[in-house]
Amino acid sequence: MSTISRDEVAHLARLARLAVTDDELDTFAGQLDQILDAVAKVGEVAGEDVPPTSHAVPLTNVFRADEVRPGLTQQQALSGAPAAEDGRFRVPRILGEDA
């Protein structure tokens, strides 16, 4: 078990552009030690016989098959629009865009 030093925590804080106090350096050093210990334990458990996985349980696709179905016609889709022009929805111009 290796411990992380205050100087290493200060260096990490500088890299992350974090302003930390002396008290926080001590607190963060202890917290980072605990995190590093936990990661080391996980590394010990994961042996070569354990395949890497992205999920703890196997997943299958739960979506329905993608099948072509009849949809709205252009006229039906535009029928509820507050404004339409040239077969398209008409919306107010924004951000001073040119047409």
N, CA, C and O of each residue as an XYZ file, in Angstrom:
396
protein
N       0.840     -1.171      0.000
C       0.000      0.000      0.000
C       0.892      1.243      0.000
O       1.711      1.443      0.897
N       0.710      2.062     -1.021
C       1.477      3.301     -1.061
C       0.551      4.465     -0.727
O      -0.638      4.453     -1.046
N       1.121      5.450     -0.089
C       0.308      6.602      0.268
C       0.646      7.754     -0.662
O       1.774      7.889     -1.135
N      -0.350      8.571     -0.908
C      -0.145      9.734     -1.761
C       0.270     10.902     -0.867
O      -0.303     11.108      0.203
N       1.252     11.648     -1.305
C       1.785     12.729     -0.466
C       1.012     14.029     -0.693
O       0.285     14.187     -1.674
N       1.197     14.946      0.245
C       0.576     16.270      0.115
C       1.078     16.962     -1.150
O       0.324     17.655     -1.834
N       2.384     16.761     -1.455
C       2.956     17.384     -2.659
C       2.291     16.840     -3.927
O       2.046     17.583     -4.878
N       2.004     15.542     -3.927
C       1.327     14.960     -5.091
C      -0.102     15.494     -5.222
O      -0.572     15.757     -6.329
N      -0.782     15.650     -4.099
C      -2.137     16.215     -4.115
C      -2.083     17.662     -4.596
O      -2.932     18.084     -5.382
N      -1.106     18.417     -4.136
C      -0.959     19.810     -4.569
C      -0.678     19.868     -6.067
O      -1.195     20.737     -6.768
N       0.140     18.942     -6.551
C       0.438     18.885     -7.988
C      -0.832     18.568     -8.786
O      -1.097     19.198     -9.809
N      -1.605     17.601     -8.320
C      -2.864     17.269     -8.995
C      -3.819     18.461     -8.981
O      -4.500     18.726     -9.972
N      -3.867     19.174     -7.867
C      -4.735     20.349     -7.765
C      -4.302     21.423     -8.765
O      -5.138     22.068     -9.398
N      -2.988     21.606     -8.897
C      -2.500     22.585     -9.877
C      -2.870     22.159    -11.294
O      -3.286     22.993    -12.098
N      -2.726     20.882    -11.607
C      -3.079     20.384    -12.942
C      -4.557     20.586    -13.232
O      -4.937     20.904    -14.358
N      -5.389     20.401    -12.212
C      -6.838     20.563    -12.370
C      -7.271     22.014    -12.171
O      -8.456     22.336    -12.249
N      -6.295     22.883    -11.914
C      -6.571     24.312    -11.687
C      -7.549     24.525    -10.532
O      -8.489     25.316    -10.621
N      -7.295     23.790     -9.442
C      -8.110     23.911     -8.238
C      -7.320     24.639     -7.161
O      -6.145     24.349     -6.939
N      -7.965     25.575     -6.502
C      -7.346     26.251     -5.369
C      -7.743     25.479     -4.116
O      -8.925     25.386     -3.785
N      -6.760     24.929     -3.426
C      -7.044     24.152     -2.216
C      -6.226     24.708     -1.050
O      -5.120     25.217     -1.226
N      -6.802     24.593      0.131
C      -6.121     25.048      1.345
C      -5.227     23.933      1.876
O      -5.283     22.800      1.398
N      -4.409     24.260      2.859
C      -3.536     23.251      3.477
C      -4.368     22.146      4.135
O      -4.025     20.967      4.049
N      -5.455     22.536      4.788
C      -6.325     21.529      5.415
C      -6.923     20.606      4.361
O      -7.027     19.398      4.572
N      -7.314     21.177      3.228
C      -7.892     20.358      2.165
C      -6.858     19.407      1.574
O      -7.203     18.294      1.178
N      -5.594     19.826      1.507
C      -4.548     18.935      1.003
C      -4.470     17.672      1.848
O      -4.355     16.569      1.313
N      -4.533     17.830      3.170
C      -4.488     16.667      4.062
C      -5.731     15.796      3.879
O      -5.637     14.570      3.815
N      -6.891     16.440      3.796
C      -8.142     15.697      3.630
C      -8.145     14.929      2.303
O      -8.477     13.744      2.257
N      -7.769     15.625      1.232
C      -7.776     14.988     -0.088
C      -6.741     13.873     -0.185
O      -6.978     12.871     -0.860
N      -5.605     14.030      0.475
C      -4.582     12.981      0.448
C      -5.147     11.698      1.047
O      -4.947     10.614      0.499
N      -5.856     11.818      2.175
C      -6.460     10.634      2.800
C      -7.538     10.023      1.925
O      -7.627      8.802      1.796
N      -8.356     10.875      1.325
C      -9.428     10.369      0.463
C      -8.863      9.685     -0.782
O      -9.351      8.631     -1.191
N      -7.837     10.285     -1.381
C      -7.232      9.678     -2.569
C      -6.565      8.347     -2.229
O      -6.580      7.420     -3.040
N      -5.983      8.249     -1.039
C      -5.413      6.969     -0.601
C      -6.483      5.883     -0.560
O      -6.258      4.763     -1.017
N      -7.642      6.220     -0.014
C      -8.733      5.242      0.061
C      -9.192      4.833     -1.334
O      -9.460      3.657     -1.580
N      -9.284      5.781     -2.231
C      -9.700      5.484     -3.612
C      -8.675      4.578     -4.283
O      -9.038      3.588     -4.919
N      -7.392      4.915     -4.143
C      -6.342      4.103     -4.769
C      -6.312      2.693     -4.191
O      -6.080      1.730     -4.921
N      -6.546      2.563     -2.879
C      -6.611      1.239     -2.263
C      -7.769      0.425     -2.829
O      -7.615     -0.765     -3.105
N      -8.925      1.059     -3.002
C     -10.093      0.359     -3.544
C      -9.830     -0.092     -4.972
O     -10.192     -1.209     -5.341
N      -9.207      0.754     -5.779
C      -8.889      0.389     -7.163
C      -7.883     -0.756     -7.186
O      -7.992     -1.655     -8.020
N      -6.914     -0.737     -6.288
C      -5.922     -1.812     -6.224
C      -6.583     -3.138     -5.865
O      -6.209     -4.178     -6.408
N      -7.559     -3.120     -4.959
C      -8.269     -4.352     -4.587
C      -9.044     -4.915     -5.767
O      -9.078     -6.129     -5.968
N      -9.657     -4.053     -6.535
C     -10.388     -4.513     -7.717
C      -9.410     -5.126     -8.710
O      -9.701     -6.148     -9.332
N      -8.250     -4.496     -8.853
C      -7.227     -5.028     -9.754
C      -6.735     -6.399     -9.331
O      -6.391     -7.218    -10.183
N      -6.693     -6.669     -8.030
C      -6.262     -7.980     -7.537
C      -7.292     -9.053     -7.853
O      -6.934    -10.191     -8.154
N      -8.561     -8.698     -7.785
C      -9.631     -9.669     -7.993
C      -9.771    -10.039     -9.462
O     -10.015    -11.201     -9.788
N      -9.622     -9.070    -10.342
C      -9.801     -9.317    -11.780
C      -8.604    -10.085    -12.312
O      -7.556     -9.507    -12.603
N      -8.772    -11.383    -12.433
C      -7.704    -12.236    -12.937
C      -7.790    -12.388    -14.438
O      -8.708    -11.877    -15.081
N      -6.816    -13.101    -14.991
C      -6.785    -13.305    -16.444
C      -7.944    -14.176    -16.914
O      -8.334    -14.104    -18.080
N      -8.506    -15.004    -16.018
C      -9.599    -15.891    -16.410
C     -10.948    -15.182    -16.410
O     -11.953    -15.780    -16.794
N     -10.992    -13.907    -15.983
C     -12.238    -13.150    -15.962
C     -12.258    -12.232    -17.181
O     -11.444    -11.315    -17.285
N     -13.196    -12.480    -18.110
C     -13.216    -11.637    -19.314
C     -13.731    -10.236    -19.009
O     -14.594    -10.065    -18.148
N     -13.208     -9.239    -19.707
C     -13.702     -7.881    -19.492
C     -15.147     -7.753    -19.981
O     -15.504     -8.315    -21.017
N     -15.967     -7.025    -19.249
C     -17.364     -6.845    -19.635
C     -17.754     -5.382    -19.461
O     -17.117     -4.636    -18.717
N     -18.811     -4.989    -20.161
C     -19.304     -3.625    -20.005
C     -20.468     -3.573    -19.021
O     -20.811     -2.501    -18.521
N     -21.085     -4.737    -18.738
C     -22.212     -4.798    -17.813
C     -22.068     -6.038    -16.929
O     -21.423     -7.019    -17.300
N     -22.680     -5.963    -15.763
C     -22.596     -7.085    -14.828
C     -23.432     -8.276    -15.280
O     -23.112     -9.420    -14.956
N     -24.495     -8.014    -16.023
C     -25.359     -9.083    -16.519
C     -25.444     -8.985    -18.034
O     -25.299     -7.895    -18.588
N     -25.679    -10.110    -18.719
C     -25.780    -10.044    -20.174
C     -27.010     -9.234    -20.594
O     -28.070     -9.338    -19.977
N     -26.861     -8.436    -21.637
C     -27.956     -7.620    -22.131
C     -28.344     -8.053    -23.542
O     -27.496     -8.460    -24.337
N     -29.616     -7.960    -23.831
C     -30.085     -8.205    -25.196
C     -30.897     -6.996    -25.623
O     -31.406     -6.251    -24.787
N     -31.014     -6.808    -26.925
C     -31.764     -5.688    -27.461
C     -33.246     -5.892    -27.158
O     -33.820     -6.918    -27.523
N     -33.865     -4.921    -26.493
C     -35.266     -5.039    -26.112
C     -36.180     -4.240    -27.032
O     -37.378     -4.128    -26.769
N     -35.633     -3.686    -28.102
C     -36.438     -2.901    -29.020
C     -37.158     -3.807    -30.010
O     -36.701     -4.909    -30.312
N     -38.283     -3.327    -30.504
C     -39.035     -4.085    -31.508
C     -38.280     -4.032    -32.833
O     -37.385     -3.209    -33.027
N     -38.656     -4.912    -33.717
C     -38.044     -4.917    -35.044
C     -38.420     -3.637    -35.775
O     -39.525     -3.121    -35.608
N     -37.510     -3.132    -36.576
C     -37.741     -1.915    -37.343
C     -38.473     -2.298    -38.627
O     -37.874     -2.804    -39.576
N     -39.776     -2.048    -38.634
C     -40.590     -2.419    -39.779
C     -41.223     -1.176    -40.385
O     -41.613     -0.257    -39.664
N     -41.327     -1.146    -41.719
C     -41.958     -0.038    -42.410
C     -43.458     -0.113    -42.171
O     -44.083     -1.154    -42.371
N     -44.028      1.019    -41.735
C     -45.466      1.108    -41.514
C     -45.974      2.382    -42.175
O     -45.212      3.329    -42.370
N     -47.256      2.409    -42.519
C     -47.782      3.641    -43.111
C     -47.708      4.788    -42.111
O     -47.931      4.597    -40.916
N     -47.395      5.976    -42.608
C     -47.299      7.156    -41.757
C     -48.234      8.232    -42.275
O     -49.101      7.980    -43.111
N     -48.039      9.423    -41.765
C     -48.854     10.551    -42.191
C     -48.416     11.033    -43.570
O     -47.241     10.965    -43.930
N     -49.376     11.512    -44.315
C     -49.022     12.173    -45.562
C     -48.524     13.563    -45.211
O     -48.687     14.027    -44.082
N     -47.917     14.221    -46.183
C     -47.429     15.571    -45.943
C     -48.586     16.489    -45.552
O     -48.449     17.315    -44.650
N     -49.704     16.346    -46.220
C     -50.869     17.180    -45.933
C     -51.401     16.921    -44.522
O     -51.775     17.861    -43.821
N     -51.438     15.659    -44.104
C     -51.903     15.334    -42.752
C     -50.960     15.912    -41.693
O     -51.413     16.440    -40.677
N     -49.661     15.811    -41.931
C     -48.687     16.315    -40.971
C     -48.801     17.828    -40.815
O     -48.669     18.349    -39.707
N     -49.044     18.530    -41.908
C     -49.136     19.986    -41.873
C     -50.500     20.496    -41.440
O     -50.657     21.690    -41.185
N     -51.493     19.609    -41.350
C     -52.859     20.048    -41.059
C     -52.993     20.715    -39.686
O     -53.851     21.582    -39.523
N     -52.193     20.350    -38.717
C     -52.290     20.941    -37.384
C     -51.295     22.064    -37.147
O     -51.240     22.624    -36.052
N     -50.501     22.401    -38.172
C     -49.480     23.436    -38.006
C     -50.113     24.819    -37.996
O     -51.052     25.067    -38.753
N     -49.624     25.723    -37.160
C     -50.154     27.081    -37.158
C     -49.880     27.793    -38.483
O     -50.657     28.656    -38.892
N     -48.779     27.437    -39.159
C     -48.460     28.051    -40.443
C     -47.659     27.058    -41.279
O     -46.786     26.361    -40.763
N     -47.965     27.002    -42.576
C     -47.227     26.143    -43.500
C     -46.970     26.938    -44.774
O     -47.734     27.838    -45.125
N     -45.876     26.590    -45.462
C     -45.520     27.270    -46.703
C     -44.723     26.318    -47.576
O     -43.749     25.720    -47.118
N     -45.123     26.175    -48.815
C     -44.436     25.304    -49.774
C     -44.280     23.876    -49.246
O     -43.243     23.246    -49.453
N     -45.315     23.369    -48.563
C     -45.277     21.994    -48.074
C     -44.389     21.781    -46.868
O     -44.030     20.647    -46.552
N     -44.030     22.861    -46.189
C     -43.168     22.756    -45.003
C     -43.780     23.550    -43.861
O     -44.628     24.415    -44.081
N     -43.344     23.252    -42.629
C     -43.751     24.052    -41.481
C     -43.127     25.439    -41.618
O     -41.945     25.564    -41.940
N     -43.908     26.459    -41.378
C     -43.365     27.819    -41.389
C     -43.142     28.224    -39.934
O     -44.045     28.150    -39.101
N     -41.916     28.652    -39.657
C     -41.570     29.066    -38.301
C     -40.944     30.449    -38.369
O     -40.413     30.838    -39.409
N     -40.999     31.194    -37.271
C     -40.393     32.516    -37.285
C     -38.877     32.429    -37.452
O     -38.237     31.500    -36.960
N     -38.325     33.395    -38.140
C     -36.868     33.467    -38.327
C     -36.245     33.789    -36.971
O     -36.781     34.593    -36.208
N     -35.112     33.157    -36.678
C     -34.440     33.399    -35.398
C     -32.998     33.815    -35.645
O     -32.413     33.500    -36.681
N     -32.446     34.517    -34.691
C     -31.037     34.900    -34.686
C     -30.614     35.651    -35.934
O     -29.439     35.612    -36.301
N     -31.533     36.333    -36.593
C     -31.181     37.152    -37.749
C     -30.630     36.360    -38.925
O     -29.848     36.893    -39.713
N     -31.022     35.100    -39.056
C     -30.526     34.265    -40.156
C     -31.092     34.756    -41.476
O     -32.225     35.235    -41.534
N     -30.306     34.638    -42.531
C     -30.783     34.968    -43.864
C     -31.522     33.783    -44.437
O     -31.183     32.633    -44.160
N     -32.532     34.063    -45.236
C     -33.329     32.990    -45.836
C     -32.582     32.323    -46.952
O     -33.100     31.395    -47.573
